[in-house]
Amino acid sequence: GHYPGLGLRFVPRLAVLAWNYWKAEKNPPAARPAMAQVLSIVVAPEMQRRGIGQRLTELALAALRQARVTLVRLEVDAAKEAPIRLYQKMGFKEIARLPTPRGLALVMTCRLSF
């Protein structure tokens, strides 16, 4: 298929990204908050409603606290009420809504303390 933005026009953009990465500070100051993004937490349908998702989320947040992460971000399907309630219970707050190919997604963040 045809993918707009790829091909020879892509090379200058890639060069700029590489240059910016090379110039970037490799050791950011401690004053900047450390951020993490949860990409996916999935529980098989037949294993849902047993607290597994909550436990996985708790373990992930504990590991992030140990790594000194102060802000966690995730996106969740706006139609999935159970995960939204779970994330709210765990301290996540909705900060935005995004259209995605799968439908509307909520962007949620949670501030962690040590």
URKA-V13012 format. One record per residue. N is the residue number from 0. RES is the residue in three letters. PHI is phi in whole degrees, 0 to 359 (999 if undefined). NEAR is the number of other C-alpha atoms within 8 Angstrom. D_CENTER is the distance of its C-alpha to the mean C-alpha in Angstrom with 2 decimals. Layout:
BEGIN
N/RES/PHI/NEAR/D_CENTER + N/RES/PHI/NEAR/D_CENTER
END
This chain:
BEGIN
0/GLY/999/2/29.08 + 1/HIS/262/3/28.79 + 2/TYR/240/5/25.53 + 3/PRO/302/4/25.94 + 4/GLY/92/6/25.19 + 5/LEU/263/7/25.91 + 6/GLY/98/6/29.26 + 7/LEU/296/6/31.19 + 8/ARG/294/8/29.47 + 9/PHE/285/9/26.23 + 10/VAL/301/8/27.95 + 11/PRO/299/8/28.32 + 12/ARG/295/8/24.66 + 13/LEU/296/8/23.79 + 14/ALA/297/8/26.45 + 15/VAL/296/8/25.06 + 16/LEU/300/8/21.56 + 17/ALA/297/8/23.36 + 18/TRP/298/8/25.60 + 19/ASN/297/8/22.89 + 20/TYR/296/7/21.12 + 21/TRP/298/6/24.56 + 22/LYS/283/6/25.40 + 23/ALA/297/6/22.21 + 24/GLU/293/5/22.52 + 25/LYS/279/4/21.68 + 26/ASN/239/4/21.73 + 27/PRO/297/6/20.03 + 28/PRO/301/5/21.94 + 29/ALA/295/5/21.09 + 30/ALA/291/4/21.10 + 31/ARG/285/6/17.73 + 32/PRO/289/8/14.90 + 33/ALA/277/8/12.72 + 34/MET/238/9/8.99 + 35/ALA/227/9/6.32 + 36/GLN/235/7/2.67 + 37/VAL/277/9/3.90 + 38/LEU/273/6/5.02 + 39/SER/195/4/8.18 + 40/ILE/229/8/10.76 + 41/VAL/232/5/14.04 + 42/VAL/237/8/17.51 + 43/ALA/304/6/20.56 + 44/PRO/308/5/22.30 + 45/GLU/288/4/25.40 + 46/MET/253/8/23.63 + 47/GLN/287/10/21.82 + 48/ARG/69/5/23.19 + 49/ARG/236/6/23.99 + 50/GLY/85/7/21.36 + 51/ILE/292/10/19.55 + 52/GLY/299/11/16.12 + 53/GLN/296/8/16.74 + 54/ARG/295/8/17.93 + 55/LEU/299/9/15.05 + 56/THR/294/9/12.67 + 57/GLU/300/9/15.36 + 58/LEU/295/8/15.68 + 59/ALA/296/8/12.06 + 60/LEU/294/8/12.26 + 61/ALA/296/8/15.73 + 62/ALA/295/8/14.85 + 63/LEU/292/10/12.34 + 64/ARG/298/12/15.23 + 65/GLN/298/8/17.62 + 66/ALA/277/6/15.79 + 67/ARG/67/8/16.20 + 68/VAL/283/13/12.61 + 69/THR/251/11/13.15 + 70/LEU/222/12/9.98 + 71/VAL/242/13/6.81 + 72/ARG/237/12/4.29 + 73/LEU/208/10/3.67 + 74/GLU/238/10/6.23 + 75/VAL/223/11/9.47 + 76/ASP/302/9/12.83 + 77/ALA/297/10/15.08 + 78/ALA/274/5/17.94 + 79/LYS/263/8/16.71 + 80/GLU/293/7/18.24 + 81/ALA/298/6/18.11 + 82/PRO/296/8/14.37 + 83/ILE/297/10/14.20 + 84/ARG/299/8/17.12 + 85/LEU/299/9/15.70 + 86/TYR/296/10/12.57 + 87/GLN/297/9/15.11 + 88/LYS/299/7/17.41 + 89/MET/275/7/15.00 + 90/GLY/105/8/14.77 + 91/PHE/281/11/11.82 + 92/LYS/238/9/13.17 + 93/GLU/288/9/12.76 + 94/ILE/242/8/12.66 + 95/ALA/193/7/12.94 + 96/ARG/233/9/13.72 + 97/LEU/235/8/13.19 + 98/PRO/284/7/15.63 + 99/THR/228/7/14.53 + 100/PRO/301/4/17.06 + 101/ARG/270/4/16.65 + 102/GLY/126/8/17.18 + 103/LEU/288/11/15.64 + 104/ALA/237/12/12.03 + 105/LEU/266/13/11.16 + 106/VAL/262/13/8.45 + 107/MET/232/13/8.53 + 108/THR/229/12/8.49 + 109/CYS/219/10/10.62 + 110/ARG/273/9/13.00 + 111/LEU/256/9/14.23 + 112/SER/239/5/17.88 + 113/PHE/258/5/19.85
END
